[in-house]
Amino acid sequence: MSEREQVKILQVSAAQMHWARSLERNMEETEKYIGLASREGSRVLLLPEASITGYYFPYVVTLGRETVLDALSEVCRLAAREKIWVIAGSIRKWKDTHLNLAHVINPTGSVTYEYAKVQMAGDDEQKYCSPGNKVALFEIDGIQCTLSICRDGRHPELFRVPAMLGARVFFQPSCSSEHIEAVAWKRVSGRAQQAAGPKSYVHHVVANTVGQSPDGRQSSSGQSFIRDCTGIPLAGAGYYEETLITAVLDIDKATGFYARQSARSPEFLRGHWRAMMDAVRQQAAKNPEDE
């Protein structure tokens, strides 16, 4: 066996999609990107935040719970048809509120993990959604992974603690929609999504959105990326286009070194980090709708 064959790799794709279209249009694009990622040879496809429902709340809140669940079932069917892992998203009614969810779907079409966004962003999301109550930790083909949704990524504990626990890949479905001026500022400042690798030493996959809202007042910043654990870009998308990006990740390289160092030093914090890691482990498997 060659040296290259001995290295564990994971080929991943990330789809960049419009954030303010109908569920029907989103499902057409989802089918297209699942098929394209499969043909590219990827094992995992990451779709943006709320990829099924979209993130335009005046439309999203009109969607019934069963409509969204039926659409999720169709995504599961597509994942099984193409035999690929898919991480999709939806905003779904739950009790008297909504949850902003990420769904991890395996190649047989089963939802194996779900995570609810923790940090609410924007007036509409704060009005209509409730925050989740866990840090994500799950496996894809035996590889420990974590994920958070958009704004969550500005809170590094949500990916650094999983890195301490062995996570190798951080998936971040996003929708960086905001007023046009704010989106321009995000692009200049690099504020929308910041590479996790230099803070943790894990690979980082971001699927963001593009396009304007129906009233033309908001846009989204695009710039989906796949970055090595060093922070070096492996693939990236532009500001405006819907597209697919793909890269190969060297899993053994992503050791979580920086996060693990934090767990060791300074010494007086070790016990606190251990307690946090234990709490994350205990909470990670809970269903968001059981909270």
C-alpha positions as CSV (number, residue, x, y, z in Angstrom):
1,M,0.0,0.0,0.0
2,S,1.4,3.4,-0.9
3,E,1.9,6.3,1.5
4,R,-1.0,8.2,-0.1
5,E,-3.4,5.2,0.4
6,Q,-2.5,5.0,4.1
7,V,-3.6,8.6,4.7
8,K,-7.3,8.9,5.6
9,I,-9.0,11.4,3.4
10,L,-12.5,12.8,3.1
11,Q,-13.7,14.5,-0.1
12,V,-16.3,17.2,0.7
13,S,-18.4,19.6,-1.3
14,A,-20.2,22.8,-0.3
15,A,-23.1,24.3,-2.2
16,Q,-23.6,28.0,-2.4
17,M,-27.4,28.8,-2.9
18,H,-29.8,31.7,-3.0
19,W,-31.3,32.3,0.5
20,A,-34.7,33.9,-0.4
21,R,-36.4,31.5,-2.9
22,S,-39.4,29.2,-2.5
23,L,-39.2,25.7,-1.0
24,E,-39.9,24.2,-4.4
25,R,-37.0,26.0,-6.0
26,N,-34.7,25.1,-3.1
27,M,-35.6,21.4,-3.6
28,E,-34.7,21.6,-7.3
29,E,-31.3,23.1,-6.4
30,T,-30.8,20.6,-3.7
31,E,-31.4,17.7,-6.1
32,K,-29.0,19.3,-8.6
33,Y,-26.2,19.7,-6.0
34,I,-26.6,16.3,-4.5
35,G,-26.2,14.8,-7.9
36,L,-23.3,17.0,-8.8
37,A,-21.4,16.3,-5.6
38,S,-21.9,12.6,-6.0
39,R,-20.6,12.7,-9.6
40,E,-17.6,14.7,-8.4
41,G,-16.8,11.8,-6.0
42,S,-17.5,13.6,-2.8
43,R,-18.5,11.7,0.3
44,V,-20.2,14.6,2.0
45,L,-22.2,17.6,0.7
46,L,-22.8,20.6,2.9
47,L,-25.8,22.8,2.0
48,P,-26.3,26.3,3.4
49,E,-28.3,27.3,6.5
50,A,-32.1,26.7,6.0
51,S,-31.3,25.2,2.6
52,I,-34.8,23.6,2.4
53,T,-37.0,26.4,3.5
54,G,-34.8,29.4,2.8
55,Y,-34.1,32.1,5.4
56,Y,-36.6,34.8,4.2
57,F,-38.8,34.9,7.3
58,P,-41.9,36.5,5.8
59,Y,-42.1,33.3,3.6
60,V,-40.6,30.8,6.0
61,V,-43.2,31.3,8.7
62,T,-46.0,30.5,6.3
63,L,-44.7,26.9,5.8
64,G,-46.4,24.2,7.8
65,R,-44.4,21.7,9.9
66,E,-45.6,18.8,7.8
67,T,-44.6,20.5,4.5
68,V,-41.0,21.0,5.9
69,L,-40.8,17.4,7.2
70,D,-42.0,16.1,3.8
71,A,-39.3,18.1,2.1
72,L,-36.7,16.8,4.5
73,S,-37.8,13.2,3.6
74,E,-37.3,14.0,0.0
75,V,-33.7,15.2,0.7
76,C,-33.2,11.9,2.5
77,R,-34.4,10.0,-0.5
78,L,-32.0,11.9,-2.8
79,A,-29.1,11.3,-0.4
80,A,-29.9,7.5,-0.5
81,R,-30.2,7.6,-4.3
82,E,-26.7,9.1,-4.7
83,K,-25.2,7.2,-1.7
84,I,-23.7,10.4,-0.1
85,W,-23.8,12.1,3.2
86,V,-25.8,15.4,3.1
87,I,-26.0,18.1,5.7
88,A,-29.2,20.1,5.0
89,G,-31.0,22.8,6.9
90,S,-34.5,24.0,7.6
91,I,-36.4,26.4,9.8
92,R,-39.3,24.3,11.3
93,K,-42.3,25.0,13.5
94,W,-42.0,23.5,17.0
95,K,-44.5,24.1,19.7
96,D,-45.2,27.8,19.7
97,T,-41.8,28.7,18.1
98,H,-39.4,27.6,15.3
99,L,-36.0,25.9,15.4
100,N,-33.3,26.6,12.9
101,L,-32.0,23.1,12.3
102,A,-29.2,21.3,10.6
103,H,-29.9,17.7,9.6
104,V,-27.1,15.1,9.1
105,I,-28.3,12.5,6.6
106,N,-26.3,9.3,5.9
107,P,-25.9,7.6,2.5
108,T,-28.8,5.2,3.3
109,G,-31.2,8.2,3.7
110,S,-31.5,8.3,7.5
111,V,-31.2,11.5,9.6
112,T,-28.5,10.4,12.0
113,Y,-28.0,13.7,13.8
114,E,-29.7,17.1,14.3
115,Y,-28.5,20.4,15.7
116,A,-30.4,23.6,16.5
117,K,-28.7,26.9,16.1
118,V,-27.7,28.4,19.4
119,Q,-27.0,32.1,18.7
120,M,-29.9,33.9,17.1
121,A,-29.0,36.5,14.5
122,G,-31.2,39.4,13.2
123,D,-34.6,40.7,14.3
124,D,-36.7,38.1,12.5
125,E,-34.8,35.1,13.8
126,Q,-34.9,36.4,17.3
127,K,-38.6,37.0,17.0
128,Y,-39.6,33.6,15.5
129,C,-36.9,31.1,16.6
130,S,-35.7,29.7,19.9
131,P,-32.1,28.7,20.5
132,G,-30.8,25.2,20.7
133,N,-29.1,23.9,23.9
134,K,-26.2,21.7,22.8
135,V,-22.8,21.6,21.1
136,A,-22.6,19.4,18.1
137,L,-20.5,16.2,18.1
138,F,-21.2,13.4,15.7
139,E,-19.5,10.9,13.3
140,I,-19.3,10.7,9.5
141,D,-17.7,7.4,8.4
142,G,-16.1,7.0,11.8
143,I,-14.6,10.6,11.7
144,Q,-15.5,12.8,14.6
145,C,-17.1,16.0,13.3
146,T,-18.8,19.1,14.7
147,L,-21.1,21.8,13.2
148,S,-22.6,25.1,14.0
149,I,-24.9,27.4,12.1
150,C,-23.8,30.8,10.8
151,R,-23.6,33.2,13.7
152,D,-22.7,30.3,16.0
153,G,-19.3,30.3,14.3
154,R,-18.4,33.6,16.0
155,H,-18.5,31.8,19.3
156,P,-15.3,29.6,19.2
157,E,-16.2,27.4,22.2
158,L,-18.8,25.8,19.9
159,F,-16.0,24.3,17.7
160,R,-13.0,24.4,20.1
161,V,-14.5,22.1,22.7
162,P,-15.5,19.5,20.1
163,A,-11.9,19.8,18.8
164,M,-10.6,19.0,22.3
165,L,-12.9,15.9,22.1
166,G,-11.4,14.7,18.8
167,A,-13.5,16.5,16.1
168,R,-11.5,16.7,12.9
169,V,-13.9,18.6,10.6
170,F,-16.1,21.7,11.4
171,F,-19.1,22.1,9.1
172,Q,-20.7,25.5,9.1
173,P,-23.9,26.0,7.1
174,S,-24.5,29.7,6.8
175,C,-26.8,32.5,5.5
176,S,-25.0,35.8,5.9
177,S,-28.0,37.9,4.8
178,E,-28.1,41.5,6.0
179,H,-28.8,44.9,4.6
180,I,-26.8,45.6,1.5
181,E,-24.4,48.1,3.2
182,A,-23.7,45.7,6.0
183,V,-23.0,42.9,3.6
184,A,-20.4,45.1,1.8
185,W,-18.8,45.8,5.1
186,K,-18.7,42.1,6.0
187,R,-16.8,41.3,2.8
188,V,-14.2,44.0,3.4
189,S,-13.7,43.1,7.0
190,G,-13.8,39.3,6.6
191,R,-16.4,39.3,9.3
192,A,-19.0,36.9,7.8
193,Q,-17.2,33.5,8.4
194,Q,-13.7,33.3,9.9
195,A,-11.4,30.3,9.5
196,A,-11.5,28.0,12.5
197,G,-8.3,26.2,11.7
198,P,-5.9,28.8,13.2
199,K,-7.9,28.7,16.5
200,S,-8.3,24.9,16.7
201,Y,-6.4,23.0,14.0
202,V,-9.5,21.4,12.4
203,H,-10.7,21.5,8.8
204,H,-13.5,24.0,8.1
205,V,-16.2,23.7,5.5
206,V,-18.6,26.7,5.0
207,A,-21.7,26.7,2.7
208,N,-23.0,30.2,2.5
209,T,-25.8,31.9,0.5
210,V,-26.1,34.6,-2.2
211,G,-28.8,36.8,-3.7
212,Q,-31.2,39.5,-2.7
213,S,-34.4,39.5,-0.8
214,P,-37.7,40.1,-2.7
215,D,-37.8,43.7,-1.6
216,G,-34.2,44.3,-2.7
217,R,-33.1,45.6,0.7
218,Q,-31.0,42.7,1.8
219,S,-28.3,40.6,0.2
220,S,-25.9,37.8,1.4
221,S,-22.1,37.8,1.3
222,G,-21.3,34.5,-0.5
223,Q,-17.7,33.5,-0.2
224,S,-18.3,29.8,0.8
225,F,-15.0,28.1,1.5
226,I,-13.2,24.9,2.3
227,R,-10.1,25.4,4.4
228,D,-7.4,23.2,5.6
229,C,-6.8,23.0,9.4
230,T,-3.9,25.4,8.9
231,G,-6.4,28.0,7.6
232,I,-5.1,27.8,4.1
233,P,-7.9,27.9,1.5
234,L,-8.5,24.7,-0.5
235,A,-11.6,25.9,-2.4
236,G,-13.7,29.0,-2.5
237,A,-16.7,30.7,-4.1
238,G,-17.4,34.3,-5.1
239,Y,-19.8,36.9,-4.0
240,Y,-22.8,36.4,-6.2
241,E,-23.0,33.0,-8.0
242,E,-24.8,29.8,-7.0
243,T,-22.2,27.1,-7.3
244,L,-20.5,24.0,-5.9
245,I,-17.0,23.8,-4.5
246,T,-15.0,20.6,-3.6
247,A,-11.8,19.7,-1.8
248,V,-10.1,16.7,-0.3
249,L,-9.3,16.8,3.4
250,D,-6.4,15.0,5.0
251,I,-8.1,13.8,8.2
252,D,-5.0,12.7,10.1
253,K,-3.6,16.2,9.7
254,A,-6.5,17.8,11.6
255,T,-5.3,17.0,15.2
256,G,-7.1,19.8,17.0
257,F,-3.7,20.7,18.3
258,Y,-4.4,24.3,19.3
259,A,-7.7,23.4,21.1
260,R,-5.9,20.5,22.9
261,Q,-3.2,22.8,24.1
262,S,-5.8,25.1,25.6
263,A,-7.2,22.1,27.5
264,R,-3.8,21.6,29.1
265,S,-2.5,25.0,29.9
266,P,-2.8,27.1,32.0
267,E,-3.0,24.3,34.5
268,F,-5.6,26.0,36.8
269,L,-8.2,25.8,33.9
270,R,-7.7,22.0,33.2
271,G,-10.5,20.9,35.5
272,H,-12.9,23.5,34.1
273,W,-12.1,22.3,30.5
274,R,-12.7,18.7,31.5
275,A,-16.0,19.6,33.1
276,M,-17.0,21.4,29.9
277,M,-16.0,18.4,27.7
278,D,-18.0,16.0,29.9
279,A,-21.0,18.3,29.6
280,V,-20.7,18.5,25.9
281,R,-20.5,14.7,25.6
282,Q,-23.6,14.2,27.7
283,Q,-25.7,16.8,25.9
284,A,-24.5,16.2,22.3
285,A,-26.8,13.3,21.5
286,K,-30.0,14.9,22.7
287,N,-32.7,15.6,20.1
288,P,-33.2,19.4,19.7
289,E,-37.0,18.9,20.0
290,D,-36.7,17.1,23.3
291,E,-35.4,20.2,25.1
